[in-house]
Amino acid sequence: MTTPWGDLALTRFPEDPRERLRAWDASDEYLLRHLAEQEIPLSGTVVVVGDRWGALVTALAAHRPAQITDSYLTQEATRANLARHGVEPGTVRLLTTQDAPPDRVDVLLVRVPKSLALLEDQLQRLAPAVHQGTVVVGTGMVKEIHTSTLQLFERILGPTRTSLAERKARLIFCTPEPSQERADNPWPYAYTLPDGIGAVSQGRVVNHAGVFCADRLDIGTRFFLGHLPDGKGAQRVVDLGCGNGIVGTAVGLANPEAEVLFVDESFQAVASAEATYRANGVPGHAEFRVGDGMAGVPAGTVDLVLNNPPFHSHQATTDATAWRMFTGAKRALRPGGELWVIGNRHLGYHVKLRRLFGNSELVAGDPKFVVLRAVKR
């Protein structure tokens, strides 16, 4: 990536030489160019929210910024990119969306996230630290910035306008008005589940901002809940890509002897999963881990993996995450252990599972979804 401060060699995480997607886009370049051309002072506390793979904080490392992200993969990519450019550990302060933000923010740079709810939550959390002299600049691709995006900045921070588009990217300029009134932060959001979905019927779900389908039970998860395995006794179960944790919570309620590991690369998701699990008074044992899929789970130690893999990475459609989840699950499963997958019918996960496990059984299906079962031989 070419920046006003020099060229940067950047990668995503996990690094894959076959990866064709870049670790930055035109919106990152537009923001950095604007900062340099307008000679915006980068003194005081610089905070970067939503940096996708660390491109922004790597370029601005000399100004000792703080990065706030919901993604474990983003943090790992940022660490690698900073190290690659000789930036000493601790120069960039790496924070998660669950950490307390800095008390004062002098420059706030926002890479607009895909989730409007996550943007709302983060602006609400940062608003008390923003003062009248804070420089606030957002950036994103044109297709990511909507009227509702601008309205959020305006409602929470102050008057907002946009730039002209360049290379399909756009900037957002916001003038903070710290004295303006704003509504309370609505996140996290909780609701009661419906009847007829097994062990979690009438249970409680807690969702932090940015978690998929945060205000209702999505139809894919509802279908999965109706077709979960009915194992009993001591089992080690992994809710892989756990989201709000409702699937793993259902397993824990149905089988109190199960040990459930909730794993997601989203800090917001794992916090939601733990809150959901606690809200339902599950009697068994659980562990909650933010990480890269099954990495860190010892080989041959798991009886059952439950998985609803994502097929998007930000705006890109890709099956790379699903493939890594499936291979990680196979490694962690004991012989005879099972991977159960819920997915859209058109994604063809059965082909991948047969290639990897040598088998794939259709457990249930409807016109939109399939539940598949693969056994480690």
Secondary structure, DSSP 8 states (H G I E B T S, - for coil): -EETTEE-----SS--TT--S-S--HHHHHHHHHHHHTT----S-EEEE--SSSHHHHHTGGG--EEEESBHHHHHHHHHHHHHTT--TTSSEEEETTS---S-EEEEEEE--S-HHHHHHHHHHHGGGEEEEEEEEEEEEGGG--HHHHHHHHHHTS-EEE---BTTEEEEEE---TTS-------SEEEE--SSSGGGTT-EEEE-TTSTTTTS--HHHHHHHTT-----SSEEEEEET-TTSHHHHHHHHH-TTEEEEEEESBHHHHHHHHHHHHHTT--SEEEEEESSTTTTS-TT-EEEEEE----EETTEE-SHHHHHHHHHHHHHEEEEEEEEEEEEGGG-HHHHHHHHHS--EEEEE-SSEEEEEEE--
